[in-house]
Amino acid sequence: MSHRYRLSISTRLTLWYGLTLAVLLSLFAVFCYASFHRGLHRDFDFHLAHETRVLLPRVETGPGGPSPGDMDQLESVAIRTGGALGTYVRLFDAAGRERYRSPNFEQQGPLPPLRPGAEKTRGLTWDGLPARSAYTPLFHDGQPIGWMEVTGFEWSLHQELHRLGETLALGILLSLALALGGGYLLARRALRPVAALTLSASRIEARALGARLPTDFGVHDELTDLAETFNGMLARIEASVERERRFTMNAAHELMTPVATLRSEAEVALRRERSADAYRGALTNVLGLTAEMEAVVGAMLALARSEGANQNAAEHVDLGTLVCRHAERFRARAQERGIAFSVEAPAGIAVLGTPVTLGMVAENLVDNAIKYTPPGGRVRVEVRDEGTRVTLVVEDTGIGFPADAADRLFDRFYRADHAAVQAEQGNGLGLAITYAIVEQMGGRLTAHSAGEGLGSRFEAQMPKA
Ligand code: ADP
């Protein structure tokens, strides 16, 4: 167990989610605020421009500078009203001297004279409130003679902006709180099956592998897939543990019979004095029994080795040549038993494997075909090039097997309950070894038969080198 800081997936999900949301909402709010702000200024500039347009025709211009003309006679309420609703007008000559100010200046504090720069409008603070001025240059005979300044308070607009800022901030905080709370609950809810899985998994023991993880969480999601994958793995482990158990039992049983016979053979021989011939007979029996045990132990070792075989030790093996060599060893026996024997294995078809194990594959299959084919039958061995694969086919016209036995043939120690099988020497490990070797090479061993007495066909399909 590591001692790193423990942070649950739901918390982490919620934090990431919250962070993303906060960034997105803030960006949105900043954008909203900025565009609203810009919009307000633009609207106010329109207002100032409008006021300027109304007042400008009244301004009289001469070479000495501007004068208000009949501006004061104007009924305009705006230039008489003070405070936020007023429009404040000043005229300056080219030297920046003030030539006129509208009556409503009386009601305000002093406004410093500002010489306009390049800009036509500018924001300022007047009497502690946000205001904005628009400047219009004045000309006489094409000569600049001063400028008109029109000012208004932007105060109520700024208040609105302020309110918008507050609303946005509050909205963001509220949505974040809601989203974080909701997100956490949702994440917890979505991950609840994980706790159930952890609990069930911790209860499964090597001795009782029958238990399975729950897969019914209401919906089918990634966790269901995970649980099902685990269950598949459990089933395979259970099957393999069961196979190991059966193997051990079968192996013990298989060795027990010759050991018991061996013991009674020795006991009987020692019970009284015997002739040298009798001892020789007993010892011959003992030798036969130990040979039988040796075969079983040898086959078990071969099986263990082929299952743990290292595919890296593989080399290019000419399967055609190899099968020919190993199969030919059985020709004499086939002839002896009156079986027609043919081998078609062209040289030059290579697979990746080891000659020893591939030899075992060929010999096991051919040996079985001859063992389980009555006199007068036929055994045919063929190595076929199938493009990316190579197939070794061993076909006979022998005792065959029922279709439902096809898979069991490869089980360790399986021997058919058939008189012809029981009459033959064997321990039921040959096909299990063959199967393991072929599978180790990335190939597949299959058995086919049309039924009992109708012959059988074994195919070892391997990737071509
Ligand atoms: P063994 O031949 O020592 O019994 P195997 O593992 O080689 O063990 O074969 C397992 C069983 O498969 C055999 O006992 C037999 O019942 C069946 N079998 C194998 N080869 C053939 C075949 N060519 N025809 C019919 N049955 C077969």
Boltz pocket constraint, residues with backbone or C-beta under 6 A from the ligand:
constraints:
  - pocket:
      binder: B
      contacts: [[A, 364], [A, 365], [A, 368], [A, 369], [A, 370], [A, 372], [A, 396], [A, 398], [A, 399], [A, 400], [A, 401], [A, 409], [A, 411], [A, 414], [A, 415], [A, 416], [A, 417], [A, 421], [A, 425], [A, 426], [A, 427], [A, 428], [A, 429], [A, 430], [A, 431], [A, 432], [A, 455], [A, 456]]
      max_distance: 6.0
